Amino acid sequence: MKILIKDADLVVTQNSRREILRGASIFIENDIIKAIGDYKDLEGLGANTEVDARGLAVIPGLINLHTHSTQTATRGLLEDIPLMAWLYRIDKIYESIDEEAIGVASKLSFLEGLFCGTTTFVDMELSYRPVISAAREVGVRLFEAAALVDTQETGPSGFERINDPDEIVKKVVRDAVEFKEDPLVKLGLGPVGIPSSSPELLRIAAIEARRNGLFVQTHSSESQVNEKIARKLYGLSETLLLEKMGVLGPWLIIVHGVNLTRTDIDTLAKHGVSVAHCPTSNAKLGNGVAPAWHLISRGVNLGLGTDGASSNNSLDLFQEIKTFILMQRAILKETVLSAQQAFDAATINGARALRITGKIGSIQPGAYADLVLVDLRSLYLQPSTMFLENLVFSGGCKSVKHVFVNGKLLVKDGLFIDPTLIDKIITDFEGAFERIQKNVV
């Protein structure tokens, strides 16, 4: 399939020079961007389909660096409670969610993000097969971090081993081979984090990630409680414990990082670790605000995640971009962070965290055709001459018109390309939610 996106008013490339092209066209062959330039230079390349992009801006598909897709099924059920109580109750609800419900909830999550311009999701769930099937049915790009847990709390006295860490890591590594050549799905390792994941589990996950070229994602320094547990049990901050166990490296994405010290930040920078910043979730659960500006200033690669719909409750990544800037400016009492830096966090920084820079998060020859076409006539973007600033602070999700993933048009004129699928998903979800709601404690 050859597609020519014709005469876009703006193309926000997010390339190394952050070029914004005017009156440019994009030629796509199958799933790859082959050329960008004037329409007269590309019209002879034999496109099967032309998309008129006059009055539109083309931006790279956004990258949600951390979410839990199943949690759409629990949105609004667990409100106004702190993290540890929330975790206890969400775990109880998860016990009642079957694979059918996981699949349909994940489809809802991916569709919600897709309508707001997110084309790549980094997800973490224990039952990853139905999530992968859901992503394939909707058509989004998925990096699934298989959730790994090997310990559970036994009360104030301590923790007990419930899984063999070597065994559960090796199972995911074996399954990951299946997706090695898959252009849309990758399986990685998701040790949930201390205390649910022991230091030994984290160490084994890092070893296998290096050996097999996989990514690792783990929650770290989300709340002061997590930090207190790490210091009580191991005498170190979570970050320094991860360093001691050999977990830190460019393969690792830590999620949250709310309570990082300056020493922790320098340690992350030294090892090339990326951070998935989830500002709305951290605020909603009362955990605080991550030192995102300090992370960036010290050279840590920082991307953005929505977290799950139970703790956000939205999967609108544009909302995270705006919240990210506003929170940092509020706590620092300075107008730090520009619209460009925040947009970087939702695009090229996510690609860097996943170690596929140049393939997603930017518009350039050789990249996957993950593209979002934004309506420059949208009320929320006026004056459209200040496009990037208004996209970040005002327009966002409300201005998305078309969305391509891997060269396939999935959203057209703000509607999913297959409306019957949405109707079916909603109907299936309603049935699944009735079953889940009975187990809310």
C-alpha positions in Angstrom: 0.0 0.0 0.0 1.3 3.4 -1.0 -0.2 6.5 0.6 0.6 10.2 -0.1 -0.4 12.7 2.5 -0.7 15.8 0.4 0.1 19.4 1.1 0.0 19.6 4.9 0.1 23.1 6.2 2.6 22.0 8.8 4.7 18.9 9.4 6.2 18.9 12.9 9.1 16.5 12.3 10.6 16.2 15.8 13.8 15.4 14.1 17.2 16.3 15.6 16.7 19.9 14.4 13.1 20.1 15.4 12.2 21.3 11.9 8.6 22.3 11.2 8.0 22.1 7.5 5.3 24.1 5.6 3.3 22.9 2.7 5.0 19.5 2.8 3.8 16.1 1.6 4.6 12.7 3.1 5.0 9.5 1.0 4.3 6.2 2.8 5.0 2.8 1.5 3.4 0.0 3.5 4.4 0.9 7.1 7.4 3.2 6.5 7.8 6.9 5.7 9.8 6.9 2.5 10.0 10.6 1.6 9.0 14.0 2.7 8.9 17.0 0.3 6.9 19.0 -2.2 3.9 17.3 -3.7 5.2 17.8 -7.3 8.3 15.8 -6.4 6.3 12.9 -4.8 3.2 12.6 -6.9 4.9 10.3 -9.4 5.8 7.6 -6.8 2.6 5.7 -7.5 0.5 6.3 -4.4 -2.7 4.1 -4.3 -4.3 6.7 -2.0 -4.0 10.4 -1.5 -5.0 12.2 1.7 -5.7 15.9 1.4 -3.9 17.5 4.3 -4.6 21.2 3.5 -5.6 23.0 6.6 -4.0 20.3 8.7 -0.8 19.8 10.7 0.9 16.4 10.9 2.6 15.5 14.2 4.2 12.2 15.2 2.0 9.7 17.1 2.4 10.2 20.8 4.1 7.6 23.0 2.4 6.7 26.4 5.4 5.5 28.3 3.4 3.8 31.1 -0.2 2.6 31.6 -2.2 -0.4 32.9 -4.7 -1.1 30.1 -6.9 -3.3 32.3 -7.7 -0.5 34.7 -10.3 1.0 32.4 -12.5 -1.7 34.0 -12.0 0.0 37.4 -12.2 3.6 36.5 -14.1 5.6 39.1 -14.4 2.7 41.5 -11.5 3.6 43.9 -11.6 7.3 44.5 -10.1 9.5 47.2 -7.9 6.9 48.9 -4.0 7.0 49.3 -1.7 4.7 47.3 -1.2 1.8 49.7 -4.9 1.4 50.4 -5.6 1.8 46.7 -3.0 -0.9 45.9 -4.6 -3.3 48.3 -8.1 -2.8 46.9 -7.0 -2.8 43.2 -5.3 -6.1 43.8 -8.5 -7.6 45.3 -10.5 -6.4 42.3 -7.9 -7.8 39.9 -8.4 -11.3 41.3 -12.0 -11.2 39.9 -11.1 -9.9 36.4 -11.0 -12.8 33.9 -9.2 -12.8 30.6 -12.3 -11.8 28.6 -12.6 -8.7 30.8 -8.9 -7.9 30.5 -9.2 -8.0 26.7 -12.2 -5.8 26.4 -10.9 -3.3 29.0 -7.6 -3.1 27.1 -9.4 -2.4 23.8 -11.2 0.5 25.5 -7.9 1.9 26.8 -6.2 1.7 23.4 -9.2 3.3 21.6 -9.3 6.1 24.1 -5.7 6.9 23.7 -5.8 6.5 20.0 -8.6 9.1 19.6 -6.2 11.5 21.5 -3.3 10.9 19.2 -1.5 8.1 21.1 -0.2 5.5 18.8 2.3 3.7 21.0 1.5 2.3 24.5 3.9 0.9 27.1 1.7 -1.3 29.2 2.2 -3.4 32.3 -0.2 -6.3 33.1 0.2 -9.8 34.6 -2.0 -11.5 32.0 -0.4 -10.1 28.8 -1.9 -12.4 26.2 -5.4 -10.8 26.1 -3.8 -7.4 26.1 -1.7 -8.2 23.1 -4.7 -9.6 21.3 -6.6 -6.4 22.1 -3.8 -4.2 20.8 -3.7 -6.2 17.5 -7.5 -5.9 17.1 -7.5 -2.1 17.6 -4.2 -1.7 15.6 -2.0 0.2 18.0 1.7 -0.2 18.7 2.3 -2.0 22.0 5.3 -2.6 24.2 4.0 -4.9 26.9 6.0 -5.2 30.1 4.9 -8.5 31.6 4.2 -7.8 35.3 6.4 -9.9 37.5 5.8 -10.5 41.2 7.6 -12.9 43.5 6.9 -11.7 47.1 3.9 -10.7 49.1 3.4 -9.0 52.5 2.7 -11.3 55.5 1.9 -8.5 57.9 4.1 -6.1 59.8 6.7 -8.9 60.2 7.8 -9.1 56.7 7.4 -10.8 53.3 7.2 -14.3 51.8 8.3 -15.7 48.5 5.3 -16.7 46.3 7.0 -17.3 42.9 10.5 -18.4 41.8 12.1 -15.3 40.3 14.2 -17.2 37.8 11.3 -19.2 36.6 8.9 -16.3 36.0 11.5 -14.2 34.2 12.6 -17.1 32.0 8.9 -17.7 30.9 8.5 -14.2 29.7 11.9 -14.3 27.9 10.7 -17.5 26.1 7.4 -15.8 25.1 9.2 -12.7 23.9 10.9 -14.6 21.1 7.4 -15.0 19.5 7.3 -11.2 19.0 10.9 -10.5 18.0 10.0 -9.8 14.3 6.5 -8.4 15.0 6.5 -4.7 13.9 3.6 -3.7 16.3 4.1 -5.8 19.4 7.1 -6.3 21.7 7.2 -8.1 25.0 9.5 -7.0 27.8 10.0 -7.5 31.5 7.9 -5.7 34.1 9.1 -6.4 37.7 6.4 -4.5 39.5 8.9 -3.0 42.0 9.8 -3.2 45.7 8.4 -4.8 47.8 6.3 -7.0 45.4 9.4 -7.7 43.3 12.4 -8.8 45.3 15.9 -7.4 44.6 16.8 -10.9 43.2 13.9 -10.8 40.7 15.0 -7.3 39.6 18.6 -8.5 39.2 17.6 -11.5 37.1 15.3 -9.4 34.9 18.2 -7.0 34.2 20.5 -9.9 33.3 18.0 -11.4 30.9 17.1 -8.0 29.4 20.8 -7.4 28.5 21.2 -10.9 27.2 18.1 -10.9 25.1 17.7 -7.3 24.0 14.6 -6.7 26.0 13.3 -3.6 27.8 12.6 -3.5 31.5 10.0 -1.3 33.3 9.5 -1.1 37.0 7.8 1.2 39.5 10.2 3.0 41.7 10.1 5.8 44.3 6.4 6.3 43.8 5.6 7.1 47.4 7.4 7.7 50.6 6.2 4.4 51.9 8.1 2.5 49.1 11.2 4.4 50.0 10.8 3.7 53.7 10.4 0.0 53.0 13.5 -0.1 50.8 15.6 1.7 53.5 14.2 -0.5 56.3 14.8 -3.8 54.5 18.0 -3.0 52.6 19.5 0.2 54.0 19.4 2.0 50.7 17.1 4.1 48.6 15.2 2.2 45.9 17.5 3.8 43.3 20.7 2.9 45.0 19.4 -0.6 45.7 18.7 -1.0 42.0 22.3 0.1 41.3 23.7 -2.3 43.8 21.8 -5.2 42.1 23.0 -4.3 38.7 19.5 -3.3 37.5 20.3 0.2 36.2 21.1 0.7 32.5 19.7 2.0 29.2 17.3 -1.0 29.1 15.5 0.3 32.2 12.5 2.6 32.4 11.6 3.5 36.0 8.0 4.7 36.5 7.2 7.6 38.8 10.4 8.7 40.6 8.5 11.1 42.8 10.8 10.9 45.9 14.2 10.9 44.2 17.1 12.6 45.9 19.8 14.5 44.1 22.1 11.5 44.5 19.4 9.2 43.0 19.0 11.5 40.1 22.7 11.6 39.4 22.8 7.8 39.6 20.0 7.4 37.1 21.8 9.8 34.7 25.1 8.0 35.1 23.5 4.7 34.0 21.4 6.1 31.2 18.1 5.1 32.8 14.9 6.7 31.5 12.0 7.8 33.6 8.2 7.6 32.8 6.7 10.6 34.5 3.0 10.3 35.4 2.0 13.7 36.9 -1.7 13.3 37.1 -1.7 9.8 38.7 1.0 10.9 41.2 -1.1 14.0 42.2 -4.4 12.1 42.3 -3.0 9.5 44.7 -1.4 12.1 46.9 2.1 11.0 46.2 3.5 14.3 45.2 5.3 15.8 42.2 8.3 14.2 40.7 11.4 16.4 40.3 11.0 16.2 36.5 12.9 19.5 35.8 15.8 18.4 37.9 15.9 15.0 36.1 16.0 16.8 32.7 18.6 19.3 33.9 20.9 16.4 35.0 20.6 14.6 31.7 18.0 12.0 32.5 15.7 11.0 29.6 12.2 11.7 30.7 9.0 10.6 28.9 5.3 10.8 29.9 2.7 8.2 30.9 -0.9 8.4 31.9 -0.7 5.4 34.3 -3.9 3.4 34.5 -7.4 4.7 34.2 -8.1 3.8 37.8 -5.5 6.3 39.1 -5.7 9.1 36.5 -8.7 8.6 35.3 -8.0 9.8 31.7 -5.8 8.3 29.0 -5.4 11.6 27.3 -1.6 12.1 26.9 -2.1 15.7 25.8 -3.5 16.3 29.3 -0.3 14.9 30.8 1.8 17.2 28.6 0.0 20.2 30.0 -0.1 19.0 33.6 3.7 18.2 33.4 4.5 21.8 32.5 2.1 23.4 35.0 3.2 21.3 38.0 6.9 21.9 37.4 6.3 25.7 37.1 4.1 25.7 40.2 6.5 23.9 42.5 9.7 25.7 41.2 7.9 29.1 41.0 9.6 29.6 37.6 8.4 29.4 34.0 10.7 26.4 33.3 9.9 24.0 30.5 8.8 25.0 27.1 6.1 23.6 25.0 8.8 22.1 22.8 10.4 20.3 25.7 7.1 19.0 26.9 6.2 17.8 23.4 9.6 16.0 23.3 8.6 14.1 26.4 5.6 12.6 24.7 7.4 11.8 21.4 11.1 11.5 20.8 12.0 10.9 24.5 9.6 7.9 24.6 11.4 6.5 21.5 14.7 7.0 23.2 13.5 5.2 26.3 12.5 2.2 24.1 15.8 2.4 22.2 14.1 2.9 18.8 15.0 6.5 18.1 14.2 7.3 14.5 11.5 4.7 14.2 8.7 6.3 16.3 8.2 9.7 17.9 9.4 11.6 14.8 8.5 12.1 11.2 11.5 11.3 8.9 12.4 8.8 6.2 12.8 5.4 7.6 10.4 6.0 10.5 7.2 4.0 11.0 4.2 5.8 9.6 2.6 6.6 13.0 1.1 10.0 12.3 -1.6 12.3 13.8 -3.3 14.9 11.6 -4.5 17.9 13.6 -7.2 20.3 12.4 -5.7 23.8 12.2 -9.2 25.3 12.0 -10.0 23.9 15.5 -11.3 26.5 17.8 -8.8 25.4 20.5 -5.8 26.1 18.3 -6.5 29.7 17.4 -4.4 31.6 16.6 -2.9 28.6 14.7 0.3 30.6 14.0 1.2 29.6 17.5 0.7 26.0 16.7 2.9 24.0 19.1 2.2 26.2 22.1 -1.6 26.0 21.5 -1.4 22.3 20.8 0.3 21.7 24.2 -1.7 24.2 26.3 -5.1 24.2 24.7 -5.8 22.1 21.6 -4.5 18.6 22.1 -7.0 15.8 22.0 -9.9 18.0 20.9 -8.2 18.9 17.6 -7.2 15.4 16.5 -8.7 14.6 13.1 -7.0 11.5 11.6 -4.6 8.9 13.1 -2.3 6.5 11.2 -0.5 3.6 12.9 2.1 1.7 11.0 0.8 3.2 7.7 -2.9 2.2 8.4 -5.6 4.8 8.8 -7.4 4.0 12.1 -9.1 7.3 12.9 -10.8 9.3 10.1 -12.5 12.6 10.8 -12.4 11.8 14.5 -14.2 8.4 14.1 -12.7 4.9 14.3 -12.5 3.4 10.9 -14.6 0.4 12.1 -17.6 1.8 14.1 -19.1 -1.7 14.5 -16.0 -2.7 16.6 -16.6 0.1 19.0 -20.3 -0.8 19.5 -19.3 -4.4 20.2 -16.5 -3.4 22.6 -18.9 -1.2 24.6 -21.5 -3.9 24.8 -18.9 -6.5 25.9 -17.5 -4.1 28.4 -20.8 -3.4 30.1 -21.2 -7.1 30.7 -17.7 -7.4 32.1 -18.1 -4.4 34.3 -21.2 -5.9 35.9 -19.2 -8.9 37.0 -16.3 -6.8 38.3 -18.4 -4.3 40.2 -19.7 -7.2 42.4 -16.2 -7.7 43.8 -15.5 -4.1 44.8 -14.5 -4.1 48.4 
